[in-house]
Amino acid sequence: MNTYDIIVNNEVVETIEQQGRSNGAMSYIIIDRVYQLTSKYKAFVEVFNRATGCMYRV
C-alpha cells in the first residue's frame, strides 16, 4: 500500500494512505489537496511517496 506525505514549509501537514484506491483515484485526491494547500499557504507543496522514496514538488 502506498502512503503519501504532503509537505508544506518542510513540515508534514497531511498523510494519505491509498487504502485500496486505484492510482487514478489517488491522483485526483492528491491533486485536490495540493491545490487547496497551495491556495491556503501560498507556498510550494511537496508530495513524498513512501513506497518509492520519490519527492514531487508542485
N, C-alpha and C positions, 0 to 999 in steps of 0.2 A: 504494500500500500504506500502510495506517495503522500508525503506531508510537505506542505509549503509554508514557509515563514514569510510574512510580509513585513518589511523593514523600512522605517522612516527615521531619518537622522540617526542612523546606527543603533536603533532600538527596535526590537521585535514588537510590533503593535498587534499582530494577529497571526494565528497559526490555523491553517485549514488542512484537514485530512481528506483524502479522496473518498474514503468510505464506500467503495463500490460504484462510484460515479464514473461515467465514461470520461475519456480525456477531453472530448469536445465540451462536455458539461463543465468540467473543471476550468477549461479555458475561459468560458463565459463568466464563471463565478470570480475567477482571479481578475479578469479584465474589469469587471464591475467594481470590485473592491479597490483596485489600483486607481481607477477613475475617481471614486469617491474620496480616497485618501489624498490623491494629488490635489484635488479641489480644496480639501479641508486644510492641509498643511502647507500648500504652495511650495512643495519640495519634491525632490526626486524620491521615487518609491522603488525599492528593490524587492525582488521575489527570489527566495532561495529554495531550491528543490533539494530536500534532504536525501532523497534516494540517489540522485545523480551527482550531487555536490555542485550543481550549476547555479550561478547567480545571474539574474536578469535585472537590468536597471532600466526604469521607464521614466 
